[in-house]
Protein backbone atom coordinates (compact mmCIF):
# COMPACT_ATOMS: atom_id res chain seq x y z
CA UNK A 1 0.00 0.00 0.00
CA UNK A 2 2.91 2.37 0.69
CA UNK A 3 4.80 1.55 -2.53
CA UNK A 4 4.71 3.79 -5.59
CA UNK A 5 2.38 3.01 -8.48
CA UNK A 6 5.14 1.81 -10.81
CA UNK A 7 6.56 -0.78 -8.34
CA UNK A 8 3.03 -1.92 -7.47
CA UNK A 9 1.99 -2.51 -11.08
CA UNK A 10 5.38 -4.05 -11.85
CA UNK A 11 5.02 -6.47 -8.91
CA UNK A 12 1.51 -7.50 -9.99
CA UNK A 13 2.61 -8.10 -13.60
CA UNK A 14 5.70 -10.01 -12.48
CA UNK A 15 3.64 -12.24 -10.17
CA UNK A 16 1.19 -12.91 -13.01
CA UNK A 17 3.95 -13.94 -15.42
CA UNK A 18 5.81 -16.06 -12.84
CA UNK A 19 2.67 -17.92 -11.75
CA UNK A 20 1.64 -18.68 -15.34
CA UNK A 21 5.17 -19.81 -16.16
CA UNK A 22 5.27 -22.22 -13.21
CA UNK A 23 1.91 -23.78 -14.10
CA UNK A 24 2.87 -23.88 -17.78
CA UNK A 25 5.96 -25.94 -16.90
CA UNK A 26 3.80 -28.34 -14.87
CA UNK A 27 1.25 -28.70 -17.70
CA UNK A 28 4.12 -29.20 -20.14
CA UNK A 29 5.57 -31.97 -17.97
CA UNK A 30 2.25 -33.89 -17.98
CA UNK A 31 2.91 -34.89 -21.55
CA UNK A 32 0.57 -35.03 -24.57
CA UNK A 33 -3.02 -36.14 -24.20
CA UNK A 34 -3.66 -34.45 -20.87
CA UNK A 35 -4.80 -31.15 -22.40
CA UNK A 36 -6.86 -30.84 -25.55
CA UNK A 37 -5.33 -28.43 -28.07
CA UNK A 38 -1.86 -28.59 -26.54
CA UNK A 39 -0.33 -30.27 -29.60
CA UNK A 40 2.44 -28.40 -31.40
CA UNK A 41 5.24 -29.50 -33.73
CA UNK A 42 7.93 -27.89 -31.55
CA UNK A 43 8.76 -28.05 -27.84
CA UNK A 44 8.69 -24.26 -27.55
CA UNK A 45 5.32 -24.15 -29.24
CA UNK A 46 3.96 -26.68 -26.72
CA UNK A 47 5.30 -24.56 -23.86
CA UNK A 48 3.66 -21.40 -25.25
CA UNK A 49 0.38 -23.25 -25.64
CA UNK A 50 0.66 -24.47 -22.04
CA UNK A 51 1.39 -20.90 -20.92
CA UNK A 52 -1.71 -19.56 -22.66
CA UNK A 53 -3.82 -22.40 -21.24
CA UNK A 54 -2.53 -21.45 -17.79
CA UNK A 55 -3.49 -17.80 -18.39
CA UNK A 56 -7.01 -18.87 -19.45
CA UNK A 57 -7.37 -21.04 -16.35
CA UNK A 58 -5.90 -18.50 -13.92
CA UNK A 59 -8.26 -15.77 -15.12
CA UNK A 60 -11.18 -18.22 -15.55
CA UNK A 61 -11.69 -16.94 -19.11
CA UNK A 62 -11.84 -20.17 -21.13
CA UNK A 63 -12.15 -19.52 -24.88
CA UNK A 64 -12.86 -23.17 -25.69
CA UNK A 65 -9.71 -23.88 -27.69
CA UNK A 66 -7.99 -25.57 -24.71
CA UNK A 67 -9.46 -28.04 -22.23
CA UNK A 68 -8.05 -30.49 -19.68
CA UNK A 69 -8.85 -34.13 -20.45
CA UNK A 70 -6.83 -36.21 -17.98
CA UNK A 71 -7.40 -36.47 -14.22
CA UNK A 72 -4.06 -34.87 -13.40
CA UNK A 73 -4.70 -31.91 -15.75
CA UNK A 74 -8.23 -31.38 -14.39
CA UNK A 75 -7.00 -31.46 -10.79
CA UNK A 76 -4.20 -29.03 -11.58
CA UNK A 77 -6.56 -26.68 -13.47
CA UNK A 78 -8.97 -26.69 -10.53
CA UNK A 79 -6.15 -25.78 -8.14
CA UNK A 80 -4.93 -23.00 -10.44
CA UNK A 81 -8.43 -21.56 -10.79
CA UNK A 82 -8.76 -21.38 -7.00
CA UNK A 83 -5.34 -19.73 -6.67
CA UNK A 84 -6.27 -17.25 -9.40
CA UNK A 85 -9.51 -16.25 -7.65
CA UNK A 86 -7.70 -15.73 -4.35
CA UNK A 87 -4.79 -13.90 -5.98
CA UNK A 88 -6.95 -11.46 -7.92
CA UNK A 89 -9.08 -10.82 -4.83
CA UNK A 90 -5.91 -9.96 -2.88
CA UNK A 91 -4.59 -7.70 -5.66
CA UNK A 92 -7.96 -5.95 -5.94
CA UNK A 93 -8.06 -5.35 -2.19
CA UNK A 94 -4.55 -3.87 -2.18
CA UNK A 95 -5.30 -1.59 -5.14
CA UNK A 96 -8.55 -0.45 -3.53
CA UNK A 97 -6.68 0.22 -0.30
CA UNK A 98 -4.21 2.44 -2.15
CA UNK A 99 -6.96 4.45 -3.84
CA UNK A 100 -9.26 4.81 -0.82
CA UNK A 101 -6.60 5.49 1.83
CA UNK A 102 -6.37 9.25 2.43
CA UNK A 103 -2.96 10.69 3.20
CA UNK A 104 -1.59 14.15 3.74
CA UNK A 105 1.17 15.43 1.49
CA UNK A 106 2.73 18.25 3.48
CA UNK A 107 5.99 19.90 2.53
CA UNK A 108 8.39 20.90 5.31
CA UNK A 109 11.15 23.47 5.14
CA UNK A 110 14.58 21.90 4.73
CA UNK A 111 15.89 23.69 7.80
CA UNK A 112 14.48 24.61 11.18
CA UNK A 113 15.44 28.14 12.15
CA UNK A 114 16.51 29.71 15.41
CA UNK A 115 15.05 33.10 14.51
CA UNK A 116 14.27 36.42 16.22
CA UNK A 117 10.75 36.56 17.65
CA UNK A 118 9.03 39.35 19.63
CA UNK A 119 12.23 40.70 21.14
CA UNK A 120 13.65 37.26 21.84
CA UNK A 121 14.37 34.11 19.88
CA UNK A 122 12.28 31.20 18.70
CA UNK A 123 12.45 27.86 16.96
CA UNK A 124 10.61 27.93 13.62
CA UNK A 125 9.80 25.64 10.72
CA UNK A 126 7.43 26.16 7.81
CA UNK A 127 4.95 23.77 6.21
CA UNK A 128 2.84 23.87 3.05
CA UNK A 129 0.03 21.71 1.64
CA UNK A 130 1.31 20.10 -1.58
CA UNK A 131 -2.14 18.90 -2.67
CA UNK A 132 -5.28 20.67 -3.78
CA UNK A 133 -7.22 18.86 -1.02
CA UNK A 134 -8.46 21.25 1.63
CA UNK A 135 -7.08 20.54 5.11
CA UNK A 136 -9.01 22.03 8.01
CA UNK A 137 -8.44 22.11 11.77
CA UNK A 138 -4.74 21.44 11.30
CA UNK A 139 -2.94 20.78 14.58
CA UNK A 140 0.78 20.61 15.30
CA UNK A 141 2.43 18.62 18.07
CA UNK A 142 6.16 19.16 18.53
CA UNK A 143 8.50 17.30 20.87
CA UNK A 144 12.20 17.49 21.64
CA UNK A 145 14.10 14.21 21.97
CA UNK A 146 17.53 14.22 23.65
CA UNK A 147 19.95 11.53 24.78
CA UNK A 148 21.14 12.20 28.33
CA UNK A 149 22.84 10.42 31.20
CA UNK A 150 26.26 9.15 32.21
CA UNK A 151 28.23 6.87 29.86
CA UNK A 152 26.73 3.40 29.78
CA UNK A 153 23.41 4.64 31.20
CA UNK A 154 22.21 6.88 28.40
CA UNK A 155 18.47 7.40 28.15
CA UNK A 156 16.21 9.16 25.70
CA UNK A 157 14.31 12.09 27.15
CA UNK A 158 11.19 13.60 25.55
CA UNK A 159 9.89 17.11 26.21
CA UNK A 160 6.81 18.68 24.63
CA UNK A 161 7.48 22.11 23.11
CA UNK A 162 4.98 24.89 23.70
CA UNK A 163 3.94 26.59 20.47
CA UNK A 164 2.96 30.18 19.83
CA UNK A 165 -0.03 28.71 17.93
CA UNK A 166 -0.62 24.97 17.84
CA UNK A 167 -3.52 24.89 15.35
CA UNK A 168 -5.04 26.72 12.41
CA UNK A 169 -8.60 26.47 11.11
CA UNK A 170 -7.59 25.82 7.50
CA UNK A 171 -4.39 25.54 5.53
CA UNK A 172 -4.55 27.58 2.31
CA UNK A 173 -0.96 28.83 2.00
CA UNK A 174 1.93 28.23 4.39
CA UNK A 175 2.13 27.95 8.14
CA UNK A 176 5.19 28.93 10.13
CA UNK A 177 5.12 26.94 13.36
CA UNK A 178 6.86 28.85 16.16
CA UNK A 179 8.19 27.69 19.51
CA UNK A 180 9.24 30.71 21.63
CA UNK A 181 12.58 30.09 23.35
CA UNK A 182 11.90 31.52 26.80
CA UNK A 183 13.04 30.46 30.27
CA UNK A 184 10.57 27.54 30.23
CA UNK A 185 11.91 26.20 26.92
CA UNK A 186 14.39 23.27 26.90
CA UNK A 187 16.28 25.22 24.21
CA UNK A 188 16.85 28.18 26.53
CA UNK A 189 20.59 28.91 26.79
CA UNK A 190 21.54 25.96 24.62
CA UNK A 191 24.28 26.28 22.00
CA UNK A 192 24.78 24.30 18.82
CA UNK A 193 27.57 22.29 20.49
CA UNK A 194 25.33 21.39 23.44
CA UNK A 195 22.51 20.24 21.15
CA UNK A 196 24.99 18.07 19.25
CA UNK A 197 26.22 16.52 22.50
CA UNK A 198 22.61 15.73 23.44
CA UNK A 199 21.88 14.34 19.95
CA UNK A 200 18.85 16.64 19.92
CA UNK A 201 16.05 15.92 17.45
CA UNK A 202 12.74 17.72 17.08
CA UNK A 203 9.84 15.36 16.31
CA UNK A 204 6.78 16.78 14.56
CA UNK A 205 3.29 15.39 14.06
CA UNK A 206 0.67 17.27 12.06
CA UNK A 207 -2.97 16.17 12.19
CA UNK A 208 -5.80 17.56 10.12
CA UNK A 209 -9.17 16.80 8.57
CA UNK A 210 -9.18 16.17 4.82
CA UNK A 211 -12.34 17.81 3.51
CA UNK A 212 -12.18 15.78 0.26
CA UNK A 213 -12.13 12.31 1.89
CA UNK A 214 -13.87 13.43 5.12
CA UNK A 215 -11.20 11.63 7.15
CA UNK A 216 -8.37 12.51 9.48
CA UNK A 217 -4.88 12.54 7.96
CA UNK A 218 -1.46 13.06 9.48
CA UNK A 219 2.09 13.89 8.47
CA UNK A 220 5.29 13.43 10.44
CA UNK A 221 8.76 14.88 10.17
CA UNK A 222 11.83 15.55 12.27
CA UNK A 223 14.81 17.90 12.41
CA UNK A 224 18.17 16.88 13.88
CA UNK A 225 20.57 19.23 15.64
CA UNK A 226 22.58 19.62 12.42
CA UNK A 227 19.48 20.77 10.50
CA UNK A 228 19.14 24.02 12.47
CA UNK A 229 19.98 27.41 10.95
CA UNK A 230 20.89 29.91 13.66
CA UNK A 231 19.91 33.57 13.43
CA UNK A 232 18.00 33.32 10.12
CA UNK A 233 14.59 34.42 8.87
CA UNK A 234 12.22 32.79 6.41
CA UNK A 235 11.77 34.63 3.13
CA UNK A 236 8.28 35.23 1.71
CA UNK A 237 6.97 32.25 -0.25
CA UNK A 238 4.01 33.97 -1.95
CA UNK A 239 3.29 37.20 -3.76
CA UNK A 240 0.37 39.02 -5.34
CA UNK A 241 0.30 39.18 -9.14
CA UNK A 242 -0.99 42.01 -11.33
CA UNK A 243 -4.53 40.58 -11.22
CA UNK A 244 -4.57 40.70 -7.44
CA UNK A 245 -4.29 36.92 -7.02
CA UNK A 246 -2.07 35.39 -4.35
CA UNK A 247 0.50 33.05 -5.90
CA UNK A 248 2.26 30.51 -3.69
CA UNK A 249 5.75 29.39 -4.74
CA UNK A 250 5.99 25.93 -3.23
CA UNK A 251 9.71 25.58 -4.00
CA UNK A 252 10.39 28.72 -1.92
CA UNK A 253 8.78 27.40 1.27
CA UNK A 254 12.15 26.51 2.82
CA UNK A 255 14.01 29.59 1.57
CA UNK A 256 15.51 31.71 4.33
CA UNK A 257 17.84 34.65 4.67
CA UNK A 258 20.82 34.37 7.03
CA UNK A 259 21.28 37.01 9.68
N, C-alpha and C positions, 0 to 999 in steps of 0.2 A: 504494500500500500504506500510505502514511503519512497519507493524507487521512482525514477523518472519514467516518462511515457515510452521512450525509445528502449530502455532496458526491459521494461515490462512486456512490450509487444515482441521484442526479440526473444525473451525467455519463453513466452507462450508458443511462438513459432518453432523455436528449437525443440521444445518438449513434444510438439505435434510431430515433427519430422523424426525425432529419435524414437518415439513410441511406435510410429508406423513402420520404421525400419526394423525394429526388433521383432514385431509381429510378422513382417514380411519375411524375415529370415526363418522364422518358425514355420510359416506356411510353406516356404520354399523347401524346407527340410522334410516335410511330410511326403514329398514325392508326387508324381502324377496320379490322377484319378481321385484325389481327395477334394479337389475344388474344380467345379465345372468352369470351363473357359480359361483355365490357367495354362493351356498348352501354348508353346512358342518354340520356334526352331532353334533359338539360342538360349544359353543359360542366363544371360543378362536380360533378355526379353522375358523369361519366366520370372525373374526377380522383380522386374518392373510391374508385371501383371500382379504378382503377389502384393507388391506395395500398394497398388491402386485398389486391390480388393480389401486390404487392411484399412485404407482410408474410407472406403464405402462402409465397412463394418463399424469402424470407430465413430463415424458421424451418423450412423444408422440411415444412410441415404438409400442404398440399394437400387441400382439402375436396372438390374435384371440380367446383365451380361455375365456376372460372376455369381456362383452359388456353391456353398459347401455341400459335399455329397457324402463323405465318410464321417464316421463317428468322431474321430479325432478332430477333424476340421470343424464340425458343428460345435463341439464342446469348446474349442479354442475361439470360434467366432462369438459364441455366447459370452465367454469371459471378456473378450475384447469389447463387446457392446456395453457390458456393465461398466467396465473401466472407463469407456468413452463418456457414458452418461455422468458418472461421478466426476470425471476430470473437467468436463465442460461446465458442470454445475459449480465446481470450485473456482474455475477461471471467471465465470460470470459473476460470482459473489465478490471476488477480489476486484474486478473492474468496476462493479457497482459501488463497492466501498470507496474506491478512489474518487469516483465522480461525486458521490453524495457526502463525503466527509469534508466539512468546512474547515478551513485553516486560514490563519492570518498571515499575510505577507507584509511584514513591517521592516522597513529599512532603518538601520541604526548608524549613527555617525561612527566613522572609523576610530576616532579618539574620544575619550572623555576628558573634559577640560576642568582645570582648577582655575576658575575665572572670577574676576571682581563681581560683587553682588551686594548692592545696598550698603555701601561703605565698608564691606568686609570681603570675604571670599566665599566661594561655593564650588560644589562639584556639579558639573553639568554634562548631559548628553542629549542628543537630539534624535527624534524618531520621525518617520514619515510613512504614510500608508501607500504601498506600492500597487494596490489594486483599486479598481473603481468601486468596489463594494464599500458601502457606508458602514463605518464602525462607530457605535454610540456607547456612551457610558464607559469610556476607556479608563482603566485603572492601572496604576503603576505600583509595584512593590519592589523595593530595592534593599539589598542586604550586603553587608560587608563580611567577607570571609577572610580570616587571618590564621596563620599557623604560629602558635605560641607555646612556650614552655621550655624547660631545661632540656639539654641534649638527651636523647633517648626516651623522653617523655613528652614529645611534641603532641599537641592536640589542636584540632581545628576549632575556631571560635567564630560564632555568627552573631552579628549585631544588625538590627534593623535600622535603616537610615530614614530619618524624618525628612519629608519632602516639603518644599514650599507650596506645591499643589500636587496631590496624589491622584487626581482624576480630572477628566474633562468630559463634557456632555457629548461632544462629537468630535471627529478627527478629520477635518477637511484639508488642512495644509500640513504644517509641521508642529511638533510639540517639543519644547525644550524642557526637559525634566531637571529640576534644580534641587540640590540638597545643600542648604546653608551650612557652612562650616563655622559653627559657634562653639562655645565652651562645652556644650552637651554632645558635640559630634565626635565620633571616634577618630576623625581626621584632624581634629584640632591640634595644632602644633607639630604635626607629623611632617617629615621631610621625605623626599623621594628615596633616599637611602634607607630610612626606617621602614617605609612601605615595602621596599624590596626585601629587607631582612625578614619581615613578617609574611612575605609571599602573599601580599594583599590582592584580593580579587573581588570586584563588585558584581554581584549576581542580580539579574533583572528579570522580572516576570511582568508582562503586560497582559491584561485580560479585558476583553470587550465583547459587545454583542454585535454580531454580524446581521445587519438589517436585511440582507439578501436571503440568507439561509435561515434566519430567525433562530440562531443558535449561538452559544458562547464560543469564542475562539481565544487562543492565547499565543503569545510569542515570547521566547526567552533569549537572553543574550548575556554576555559577561565581558568585563574589562579587567585585564590584569594590571599590575602596578606599572608595567612598562608600556601601557597603552594610555597613559595620562599625559596631557599637554599642560604644562604649568604656565599660568599667567597669560592665557590666550582668550580670545572672544570668537564666538561663532559669527560668520558673515551671513548677510541676508540670503535666503534661498528662494525668494520669490520677488516679483516686481509687477508693476501695473503697466500694461501695454497702452498703445495710443487709443484703443477702443474702451479703455477703462476696465478691462478684464484682468483679474489676478492670475499670473502665470507662475506655476511652481516648477523650479528646476531641481528635479529629483537628484541629479548627480552633484548638486551643490550643497546637499543636506549636511555633509560632514566637513564642509570647507570652513576654515577658521583662520583668524589673523593672529599671529604671535604678538606678544606685548611689545 
